[in-house]
C-alpha cells in the first residue's frame, strides 16, 4: 500500500524535537516511526527509564509532580497521549478515578511545569475522545460544537479538555483531536471485534443500529502530523473517518474481509453484555455518528475514507 506523505510544511524545521507522552501506546508506537521518517527527533515521557533505539526517554511521576525538565526544555512540540485505557479493566470506582486522573493530572502537571520553565513549545497536540458527545446519540450527525453528554466518559473527556485549556491559556498553539474507534490489526478494539468472527461466532451487538465512528490508525497518525505541521490548525477537531457505519454494517464488512460467516440474524443480547461488562457496556451498546467535516475543510485528506478499504489494508487483502 502506498501512503501519501504530502503535508503542507511551509516554514517548518524538520529537525525539531517532538516529545510524546504515552509513546508506547497504540497511537504513540504507530506515530513514532512516521515522525522519525520525516526527520523529527522523538523523545518520550515515561514512568520508567526504558531503552528505545534513537529515542530519548525522560522520566515523569505524576503523583509526585515530577518531570525531568530537559524533556520540556528541548521540546519544540508535544503530543500528549497519556491516559489509562478505558476498556482495559472493569469500571470499579478505583478504575474510574484512574481513567480520569491519568488524563487530567498529567495535563495539569505539564501545564504547571511549562509555566514555571517559561520555555514554551511551538505546538501542543492532545488526544481527546468522541465520548464527549455521550454514550449513545443515535443517528444524528455530531460536530465539534454539538451538545456534550453527561455519562462517565463524557464527564472524563470534558475534564480532560478543560485541563488542556491550561496549556492553551499560555498562548501555545493547541490542538485537541477527538478520537473515535482506532482500527489496528494488533491493538485496540479491532482484534477483540475480529476474534469471534474468526471463530465463526461473529454477530452484531445489541440492536446493531448503533453507529461506530472509526478511523484507520495511519490516518490518525497523519492527522497528528497535520496538526503539528500546519500552523493555522488550532482548537478542536473530530478525528474520525468520513463514513461512520452501524454496528451491523461494521460486523458484516469485517466478516466479509476476513472471509468468515456470521451468525446473522442472531445478535448478542444487550442484557448479557450489561451483565458481563457492567457500566462499561455503554461503550458497545451505544454509538455516535461523528462528522470529520471540519478537519477536511482545513485541508486534511484521508487515505482510508471507507471501512472496507481500511480493513482490507489492515488485513492485507488484495
ChimeraX attribute file (.defattr): number of C-alpha atoms within 10 A of each C-alpha:
attribute: neighborCount
match mode: 1-to-1
recipient: residues
	/A:1	6
	/A:2	5
	/A:3	9
	/A:4	10
	/A:5	12
	/A:6	10
	/A:7	15
	/A:8	13
	/A:9	14
	/A:10	9
	/A:11	9
	/A:12	12
	/A:13	12
	/A:14	14
	/A:15	13
	/A:16	15
	/A:17	21
	/A:18	25
	/A:19	27
	/A:20	26
	/A:21	23
	/A:22	20
	/A:23	23
	/A:24	17
	/A:25	17
	/A:26	17
	/A:27	21
	/A:28	19
	/A:29	13
	/A:30	17
	/A:31	21
	/A:32	21
	/A:33	13
	/A:34	16
	/A:35	19
	/A:36	17
	/A:37	9
	/A:38	12
	/A:39	14
	/A:40	17
	/A:41	20
	/A:42	23
	/A:43	23
	/A:44	26
	/A:45	24
	/A:46	19
	/A:47	15
	/A:48	11
	/A:49	13
	/A:50	12
	/A:51	9
	/A:52	10
	/A:53	5
	/A:54	10
	/A:55	15
	/A:56	16
	/A:57	22
	/A:58	21
	/A:59	17
	/A:60	23
	/A:61	15
	/A:62	17
	/A:63	11
	/A:64	8
	/A:65	14
	/A:66	13
	/A:67	19
	/A:68	14
	/A:69	14
	/A:70	9
	/A:71	21
	/A:72	22
	/A:73	14
	/A:74	16
	/A:75	21
	/A:76	20
	/A:77	23
	/A:78	26
	/A:79	23
	/A:80	24
	/A:81	22
	/A:82	22
	/A:83	22
	/A:84	18
	/A:85	13
	/A:86	16
	/A:87	14
	/A:88	9
	/A:89	12
	/A:90	16
	/A:91	17
	/A:92	12
	/A:93	9
	/A:94	9
	/A:95	16
	/A:96	18
	/A:97	12
	/A:98	18
	/A:99	19
	/A:100	20
	/A:101	20
	/A:102	18
	/A:103	24
	/A:104	22
	/A:105	18
	/A:106	24
	/A:107	26
	/A:108	21
	/A:109	21
	/A:110	23
	/A:111	19
	/A:112	14
	/A:113	17
	/A:114	18
	/A:115	14
	/A:116	9
	/A:117	11
	/A:118	10
	/A:119	14
	/A:120	21
	/A:121	19
	/A:122	15
	/A:123	26
	/A:124	24
	/A:125	24
	/A:126	24
	/A:127	22
	/A:128	27
	/A:129	22
	/A:130	28
	/A:131	25
	/A:132	25
	/A:133	27
	/A:134	22
	/A:135	22
	/A:136	19
	/A:137	17
	/A:138	14
	/A:139	15
	/A:140	11
	/A:141	12
	/A:142	19
	/A:143	17
	/A:144	19
	/A:145	9
	/A:146	11
	/A:147	11
	/A:148	17
	/A:149	18
	/A:150	15
	/A:151	15
	/A:152	17
	/A:153	24
	/A:154	19
	/A:155	17
	/A:156	23
	/A:157	25
	/A:158	20
	/A:159	17
	/A:160	26
	/A:161	22
	/A:162	15
	/A:163	20
	/A:164	27
	/A:165	17
	/A:166	18
	/A:167	22
	/A:168	18
	/A:169	11
	/A:170	14
	/A:171	11
	/A:172	16
	/A:173	22
	/A:174	23
	/A:175	23
	/A:176	23
	/A:177	24
	/A:178	22
	/A:179	20
	/A:180	24
	/A:181	19
	/A:182	23
	/A:183	23
	/A:184	21
	/A:185	17
	/A:186	11
	/A:187	13
	/A:188	19
	/A:189	14
	/A:190	16
	/A:191	14
	/A:192	12
	/A:193	16
	/A:194	17
	/A:195	12
	/A:196	15
	/A:197	22
	/A:198	17
	/A:199	11
	/A:200	13
	/A:201	15
	/A:202	24
	/A:203	23
	/A:204	24
	/A:205	20
	/A:206	21
	/A:207	15
	/A:208	20
	/A:209	18
	/A:210	24
	/A:211	25
	/A:212	23
	/A:213	26
	/A:214	27
	/A:215	26
	/A:216	26
	/A:217	22
	/A:218	22
	/A:219	23
	/A:220	24
	/A:221	19
	/A:222	23
	/A:223	21
	/A:224	22
	/A:225	20
	/A:226	22
	/A:227	27
	/A:228	26
	/A:229	20
	/A:230	18
	/A:231	16
	/A:232	10
	/A:233	18
	/A:234	19
	/A:235	15
	/A:236	19
	/A:237	27
	/A:238	24
	/A:239	30
	/A:240	30
	/A:241	28
	/A:242	20
	/A:243	17
	/A:244	24
	/A:245	22
	/A:246	20
	/A:247	24
	/A:248	22
	/A:249	18
	/A:250	20
	/A:251	21
	/A:252	20
	/A:253	17
	/A:254	23
	/A:255	20
	/A:256	16
	/A:257	18
	/A:258	16
	/A:259	11
	/A:260	16
	/A:261	16
	/A:262	21
	/A:263	13
	/A:264	13
	/A:265	8
	/A:266	13
	/A:267	16
	/A:268	15
	/A:269	13
	/A:270	16
	/A:271	12
	/A:272	12
	/A:273	18
	/A:274	15
	/A:275	10
	/A:276	12
	/A:277	17
	/A:278	14
	/A:279	14
	/A:280	19
	/A:281	20
	/A:282	19
	/A:283	16
	/A:284	20
	/A:285	21
	/A:286	21
	/A:287	26
	/A:288	26
	/A:289	26
	/A:290	29
	/A:291	22
	/A:292	21
	/A:293	17
	/A:294	15
	/A:295	20
	/A:296	15
	/A:297	9
	/A:298	13
	/A:299	13
	/A:300	19
	/A:301	17
	/A:302	19
	/A:303	17
	/A:304	20
	/A:305	18
	/A:306	17
	/A:307	22
	/A:308	15
	/A:309	14
	/A:310	22
	/A:311	22
	/A:312	17
	/A:313	16
	/A:314	18
	/A:315	13
	/A:316	10
	/A:317	10
	/A:318	6
